[in-house]
């Protein structure tokens, strides 16, 4: 076994996962493969017992961030390839990411191009600051270069740097914004994130989340985690003041419109405020918020 790459695949109640893994395993023969089952009620041992993998059966549901962290702590390679349980590899092109790391000692992660259900190619993205909030968007031009963040379901990471940053923050569980938070912390430390359009995987976004959670739950969690990411990471005084102004404005509008989804997200984030503020002190600020976000405004 080649110890260069450990593949971590978190899975939760996806009936198609065993079939997907059998399709992917042919391309992963030289890697350490770690499957983390985040559903304590449904063992995968019998379904995967013929495969040369390490299976971690979690005793309690920990969400995406917790499941991934369990996997990376069991990895023993230089690089960690994260794959969602609904991602399908098309070839071994992901191995080229290792060459990207060798070219740039500051490289934290390599993002892959992803083929959606309608055959659209996504994966190139940006982070930007607008109306007092950190926001994100896709980029239509899928050309090689700097990326806003590395998507947690289809990217390769430098294992040492990832462990140095503590992996994903489980405050974001069960899903959303944990990969943006990790990427932002990496950029704050001076690391880079690269998009390689020549590495393509098939990934129909939200296949699992959309079947397991209601639309209201998904939306309120997205609002909650957007706020957590801002409160935890943004240190620019001007950005903080802008955020307070627009947040107050949005709260008033939400109360008047009885927007319970945003108000629920805000309430959930507020409950976590002591933990968020404590974590702020552990984030190095080598690169400023303005330097990271100004390129994308």
N, C-alpha and C positions, 0 to 999 in steps of 0.2 A: 504493500500500500504506500502510495506517495503521501508523505505527511505535509505537503505544501498547502493543501486546501481541505478544510472541514466544511461540510455542507450541513446547515441547520435548517430543518423544515418543521415549523410549528403547525399543528393541525388541530381543528376543533369541529367535531361532528360533521365532517365532510364525507358523505358516502362515496364520492368519486375518488377520494384520495388514494386508497390502495391501488386502484387502476392507474392513476397518474404517476405514482411512485414507480410502478413496474415499467412504465414507459420511460421514465427519466433515468432509472438506475443504469441503463446500458451506457449512458454518457458519463456516469459518475464512478466508473470502475476503479479509477486510480485515486479516489478521494475517500476521506472518512465521512460517512453519512450518519447524521444524527437526526432522528425523528422525535419530536416532543409532542406527546399526546396530551392536550390541555382539557380533555373530557374524561374525568375520573370515572364516569358511569359506563364508559364504553372502551374496553380494552382492545388494543390492536395486535396483541401478541400472536394470535393464531393467523391473522390475515397477512402478517409480515414476517412470519417465522422462517420463510425460505430465503429471505434476502439478507445479504451481508451488511447489516446496519446495526447501529446502537439505538435502541428504543428506550425513551424515558417516559414513564407513565406517571404524570403528576397526580398527587393525592388530592389536590384541590385546584379548581379553576383559577388561573392566574392572569388570563388575558394574553394578548399578543406579546407585550413587552416581557412579562414574566416567563412565558414559554420560551421565548428567544434567549433570555438570560440564562435559563436552565441549560439550554443547548450550548451556548458559547462557553460556559464554565466547564463543560465536558469536552470541549475541543482541544486538540493538541497540535494545531497547525499554524502556519505563518499567516494564512488568510482564511477568512470566514465568508462563505457564500450563503446568503440568506435567500431562501425560496419560499414563497407562499405555497400552501398545499394545492392551489389551483393553477400553479404555473407549470407550463410544459416546456422543456428544453427541446430545441430543434437539432442541436448538434453540440460539439464540444468547443464552440467559439468562446465560451466563458473563460477558457484557459488563457486567452489573450489578455485578460485583465491583469494577470501576473506580470506581463511585460510592461503594462502601464505603471504598475507600482515600482518596478525596477528603474523606470525612467525618472520618477519624481519621489524623492525621499519624504516630501511633505504630504503625499497623497494619502487621504484617509479612506476614500471609497470610490469605486467605479460603478456608475449606474448603467443599466442595460436598456436597450430599446425594447418596447413591448408591443406585441400585436394584439389589438383589441378584437372583439367579436365581429365588428364591421370592417376588419382588416386595416383600420387606421393604426399608424405607428405613433406611440407616445413614449414618454420617458424623459424628454428634455423639459426642464421646468425652471421656474424662477421664484424667488422670495422677494417681496417688496413691501414698503411701508406706505399705507394710504389711509387717510381719514382716521388716524390714531390707532391703527391696527396693523400687525404683521399679517400679510396675506400671501397667498401662493397662487400660481397659475401655470398651465402648460405652455410650452413654446411650440409653435407649429413647425419651425425649421429644425429638423432633427440632425444637426451637424455636431461634430465632435467639439468638445470644449468644456468649460466650467459649467457645473450644474448647481441649481439652487439647493437641492438636497438629494440624498440617496434613498430611494424608496426601499423600505424594509423587506419587501417581498421579492425583489429581483435586483440584487446588487452584491458586489464583493467588497469586503472591508479588510483593512489591515488589523489583524487580531490584537497585536500589541497595543496599538493606539485605541482600539475599541475598549479593551480591558482598562486602559489608563483612564478613559472617560467614564468607566463604570457601566458600560452597556446602555440599554434602554432604561428610561425612567418609568417605573411601574405606577407612578402617579397618573399616567395616561391610560392605564388599563380601563376597559378591555380593548380599545382600538383608537386609532387616529392621532396624528401629530407627534407620536413618539419618535418616528424617523426624522421628522423635521427638527424636533428638539435636539436629538443626538447630532445631526448634521450641523445645526447652528452652534452647538457647543464646540464641535470640532473646528469650525471656522473661527470661532472666538479665540481658539488656541493657536490659530495660524495654519491649520491644515487645509487641504484643498479637496474638492470633489469633482470628479471627471465623468462626463457622459461619453460613452463609446457606442456609437450607432451601429457598429459592425457586429456587436453582440446582441442577438435578437432572441427573445423568448415569447411564448404565447401566454398572454395573461388577460383574462376577461375580468376587469376590476369589479370588486364588491360581490363576487359570486357567492362567497360564504356569508359575509356580513348581511347582505340583502335578504338572505333566507332565514337568518337566525334572530334578527332584531327588527323591531318596528321602525318605520320611517321617523317617527317622533323621537325614539330613543337614539337613533343614529344622528339626527340633527342636533339634539340637545347635548350629546356627547361631543360632537364636533365643536360646538360653541364653547363648552366647558374646557376642552383641551386647547383651543385657540387662546383662551384667556390664561390658562396655566402657562402655556409657552411664553406668552408676552410677559406676564408677571415674574416669571422665573428668570428670563434671559435678558430682557431689555434694560440697559443701564444708562442710556443717553438721557440727559435731563430734558432736552427738548422733546424727545419721543415720549417720555413719561408724562409730561404735561399735556401733550396732544392726546395721549391715550385717555387720561383722566377726563378731559373735556368731552371727547367723542363717546366715551363709555357712559358718562352721565346723561348725555343727550340720547343715547340709544336706550338706556334704561327707562327714561321718561317716556319715550315713544312706545316702548314695549308695554309699559304699564297702561298707557292710554289705549293701546290697540289690543290689550290683553293677550300679548304674545307669550304664552306660557312656555313655549319651547326655549326661547332665548333666556327668559327669566329662570327657568329650571337649570339651564347650563350655567348661568351666572351664580346661582345659589350653590350648585355643586362645586364650582371652582372656589367660591368664597370659604366654604367649609374646609378646604385644603390649604387655605392661605398660610397658616403657621408652617406647614411643611414646605410650601413653595418658597417662603422667605428664607427659611433655613438653608435650602439648597442653593439659593443665590450666592452665598458666600463661598461655595466650592467651585464656582465657575470662573476660570481664568479669563481675563479681558485683554489679551494681547492685541486683538483686532477689535475696533469699535463697531457698534451697531451701524453707524453711518457708512463705514467702509464696506460692510457686508451688504447692506440694503440699497445703497445709493445707486449701484450699477443697474438696478432693476426698476427704478421709479419711472 
